[in-house]
Amino acid sequence: MKTLQDLGNLKGKRVLVRADFNVPLNGTTITDDGRIRAALPTIKNLKDQGAKVIVMAHLGRPKGKVVPELSLAPVAKRLGELLGIEVPLAKDTYGEDAQAKVTAMNDGDVILLENVRFNPEETSKDDAERAAYAKKIAALGDVFVSDGFGVVHRAQGSDYDVAADLPSAAGLLVQKEVEALSKGTENPERPYTVVLGGSKVSDKLGVIENLLNKADRLVIGGGMVFTFLKAQGYEVGSSLLEEDQVDKVKGYIETAKSRGVELVFPTDIVVNKSFPAGDAAIDPQVVPADAIPSDMMGLDIGPDSCKLFHDKIVDSKTVVWNGPMGVFEVPQFAEGTRAVAQGMIDATKAGAFTIVGGGDSASAVRNLGFPEDGFSHISTGGGASLEFLEGKELPGLKVLE
């Protein structure tokens, strides 16, 4: 994979940078700027070289239409604050305003193009349509830097196709992500533990299948655990359950046994009458994992499981974590996720290599107030991290080879 160094001196060059600025918003307020901060090293490097830095990104799923609420205006403002300069926002991705703003740039300037997903061609399945659109973007730049790890698992116009039109390389963030995830999956120091959570087991099927060949231990929590409990014949009440995956999960349990992979499940569960939304009453109770009442819903792992999961993580040399253990946004159901995060930090202090696999896990770490430097690596790409762990070929990386 080509890196920034392979592009040589970029002074005076127009450098198109694909970043991942898909940040959570509350109105026009960014509630977690982690992805913007993760892009700073590459942008600063190019700026300091005297390049004209043209950044592009997406926000949300506007489905090819201009949706004012998904404008990158708040991102341009925050990026400018972090860089200590004004970052103008073009009103379009490759049209008249983008062209005018690029023409007006001086060496070391940074601008941001409007949401690439306002263009229907960005995510088109028609290769020719996407390629023609990418050429319009490529005309704005001299070289291309791919630094949005969160989108490299998709063949999209602004990363995959633009890379085919210009001299291209991975940015510092993508390079760091690939090095960290490779270290965590290729010849990892053992014991190698993978902690999986999140709502659906179907989202993690490929990961589980791949890791049953690699990991020493799988620790499973979150909404997906109830499909595993059901596969063992336990009552799961009104907890999240994917009935159509029960047989597949039974197969995974058998495969793990035959391969000597330790499967760690919660021994107790925090339950509530219903999902905590709106005016729903919150009255948490702790019950054994094999005795969830039929009218209750599991929303977190219990206190005994918190200690169990923490200790299993600390007893590891390499740990990859993807997915929260419960509804961590609600304080009463955040303790499982908190215990895993603390276990990761304690393992790091003891010399383990720890990876937080992006998405909700990264948000949980920040929202629960854990120091980001307490982990070896926090990934910026949820889906991309998962597909990397599955061992899949990622188009946005392949095109940089």
N, C-alpha and C positions, 0 to 999 in steps of 0.2 A: 504494500500500500504506500503510495506516494504521500509525503508529508510536506509541511510548509518549507522546510529547508530545500526541498527539490525544486522549488519554484524560483530560487535565486533572489536577486535584488529586485524588490518590487516598488522602489521609489518612483513616483509619478504614474504608476500603473493603476488602472481602474480594476479593483478587486471585488468581485461579487462573492459575498459570504452568505451561505444558507445557514441560518441559526434556527434554534427551536425556542421560540418565545411564546409557546402555548401555555400561558400562565393563568392561574385561577383569578377571576375578577369578581368583585362585589360592586356592581354598577360600573363605575370607571376606576375603582380602586383595586390595585393589584394586591392580593392577599398573601402571595408567596412569590418573591422575585428571584428564587433560586436559579431558575433557568436563564434569566438575564445575567445574573452574576457569573454563571458558569461560562458564558460566552465572552466575558471581558478579556481573558488572557489573549485570545486570538485577535480580537478587535484592537486591543492596545498594541500588540506586536506589529500588526499591519500599519496602524496609525503612526507608530514610532519609526517605522521604516520610511514613512512619507508616501504611503499608498493612499489612493482615494478609495475609501471603504464604503461599499454599497451593500447594505445588509438587507436580506429578505427573510421572511418568516410567515408562519400562519398563526391563526388564533381561532380556536373553536371549529365548528363544522357549518360554515355558511352555505355549503352545497352549491358553490358556483354562482352565488348571488351576492350583491353588495348588502351587507347587514351592518348598519351603522354601529350597533352595540358591540360588534366584533372588530371594529377598527383598531389598528395598532397604535393609535394616538397615545394611550396611557403608557404603552411600552416605549415609544420614542421619548416621552417625557422622562421616564425612569432611567432609560439607558443614558440619556443626556446627564441626568443627575449623577449617575455612577461614574461617568467618564469626565465630568466637570466641564462639559461643553454643551452647546446646543446641537441636538440631532434633529434636523428637519425631516418631516414625514412627507413622502410623495403621495399625491392623491390617488395614484394608480400603481400598477406593478411594472409596466413597460411602456405606457402611453406618453402623451405629451408632457405631463407634469414630471414624470420620472425622468424623461429625456432632458428636460430643461434643468432639473436639479442636478443631474449628473454633469451636464455641460458646465454648470456654474461652480463645480467643485474645485477646491485647491488641494494641493498635496497635504495629506494628514487629516482631511475632512472625513466625517462619517455621516451618511444619510441612511434612512430606513424606507424601504418601499412598502406600500400598503399591502395588506393581507393577500398572500398569493392565492388563497382559496376563494377569493372573490371571483376568480377566473375559473369557469367550468372545466377548461382544458387541463388545469393543474393535476386533477386526480382522474382524468379520463382513462378508460381502459383501452382506448384506441391509440396504439403506439404512434401512428403517423400524426394524429391530431395533437398529441402531447408534444411530439418532437418539433412540430411547426411552431407551437406556442413557445417552447423553450428557446428556439432560435431568436425570438423577439427579445427575450430576457437577456440572452447571451450577448446580443448586440450592444448592451449597455457596458459590458466589461471586457477586460483583456485576459483575465485569468479567473478561475473559480476555486473557492475554498469551501469544502463541505464540513460544516461544524455543528449541524443539527442532528445529534445522535438519535434523538427521538423519532426521526423520520427515515433513517437509513434502511429500515426493513420494508419500505414501500418504494416501488418504482414510480416516482412522481416528477412532474415537469421541472420543478425548481431545484431538485437535487440530482436525480438520476440522469435526466435528459440534458440538462445544462452541462453536466460534467462531461458529456460526450462531445460537446461543441467547443470547449475551451481547454487550454492547459489546466489541469485540475490536481488538487491534493487535499488530504485530510487536514482539518484545523487541529489546534492543540487539544481541544476538548474531545473530538472524535478519536484522536490518537491515544489520549489518556484512557478513554472508555475501553477501547479495544485491548490495550495493554493490560488494564486491570481485570477485565472480564476473562481474558485469555489466561491470566495468572490464576484466576479463581476456578478455571475449569480444565485447563490442560496441565496435567501432572501436578495437581494441587498437593500441598503438604497435608498429611493426614494426622488425625481423623478429619475427614471432609464432611461437613454438615450443611445441609440445605434446609432452610426454614421456609415453608410455603403457607400462605394465608390468602386472604381475599375472598370474594363472595362465591365464585363459581369454580368447581373442579374442572369443568369443560375448558376453561381458559388455560388450564395448566397441564392438560393431558400429555402434550408433546414433551413438556419439560420433565414430567414425572417419568415418562417412558425412557427418555435419554439419560436421566440421572440415576435410574435404577442400574445402569451399567457403570456409573462413575462414583456416586456418593457412598460414603460409609453409613450415613444416617440421614433420614428424612424426618423432619419435625413438622407436623401438620396441624394447623389451627384455622381460624377464620370460618366464614360461612361454608367453605368447601369441606370442612371436617365432618359435617353432618352426613354427607354422602358416604364417607368412610365408616362412620358409626353405624349407619343403616346397613352397609355391606357386611357388618359383623353381627347383624341381627338385633341391634338396639333400637329402642323407641327414640325418635327425635322430635316428637311433638309437632309444632307448627314452624320449626326451624327451616331455614333455607335448605332445600333438598332437590337434587337433580336425579329423579327416579330412573331416568333413561341411562344414567351412567353407573348405576349400582353394580351391574355385572362386570363392567370394565374395571371398576375399582376393586372388586373381589379378585380379579386377575392380577392386579398390581400387588395386592397384599400377598398372594401366593408367590409371585415372582420375587418379591423382596425376601420372603422366607427362604426360597431356594437359593438365592444369591448371597445370603448373609447380610443383607442391608437392614439396618435397624430402623423400624418405623416407630415413631414416638407420637402418641395421640394424647390429648388432654384426659386427665382422670376426673376432672370436675368442670362444670359449665355454669356460667352466670346466665340465668334465664329471667324473662319478663313476660307478662301477659301478651304484649304486642310490640311491634317495632316502635321505637321512640320517635314519633313524628307528631308535629302539631301539639294538640292537647292530650295526647296519649299519656296515661299514667305511667310513671317509672317507679317500680317497686322490685328491685333486683333481688333474686334469691340464688343461692349456690346449691346445686344438686350434683350427684354423681353423674359422670358422663354416660353410664349405662342405665340411668334411671331418670331420664328427662320426662316430666309429666306430659301427658298427651295434649294438654291445653296450654302449654308454655312454649316459648321461643328462645332458643339459645342465641346470645348476643355477644359473648366473650368467653374466654377460658377462665376457669376459676383460680383461686389463690394457690392451691396445691400444684396446679398445672403451671402457674406462673413460675414457681420455684423449680419445677421439673424442667421446663423449657430453658430457663436461665442457666441451670447447671449443665444441661446437655450442650448448650452453645459454648459455655466457658471451657468445657472439656473437648475443645476442637482446635485445630491449627489453621483450618480454612473454613469460613462460614459465608454462605450466600443467603440473603433474606429477600423474599419477594412476597408482599401482601400482608396487610394488618391482621391481627388476631381476633379483632372484634370491631364493633362500631365505635372506633376510637374518637370520633368527633363528639361523642356524648361522654362526659367524664366518668359516669358510672360503668361504662363498658370500654374503658381505655386501658385498664391495668394490664391486660395480656400483651398488648402492643408495647406498652411501657416496659414490661419485664423483658421482652425480646430485645428491645433497643438497648436496655441496660446491660443485658447479657452480651450483646455485640461489643459494647464499649469496654466491658470487663475483659472480654476475650482479646480485644485489640491491645489493651494494656498488658496482657499476659504474653503478647507476641504473636497472636494469630493474625491472619490476613482476612479482613472482613469487608464484604460488599453489601451495600443496601441497594436493592435492585430497582430503583426508580419508582415512578408512579405514586400510588398511595403510600407506599412505605417511606419514600423520601419526604412526602408531605407530612406524614405522621411524625417523623423524626424532628422536623422543624416546628410543627404545631405543638408538640409536647415539650419543646424547649431543650432538646438535647444538642450538645455542641457538635457541629458538623465535622470538626477535626478529630472527634472521638472515634471515627470509623476510618478504615483504610481507604474506602472509596464509596461515594454516594452517586449512583448512576442517575443520569438525567432522562433516560429513556425507558419507560415501562414496557411497552410492547417490544421495542428493539432489544432490550435486555433479556426478555423472556425468549425471544426467537434465537438470540445468541446462545442462551443456555440450552435451547433445544438442539443446537448444532446445525441450525438452518443457515443457508447462504443468504446474506443480506444484500439486496441489489445495490443499495447506495454505497456499500463498501466494495463490492465486486467491481464497480465501474471505476474505482480509484486505483485499481491494481496496474 
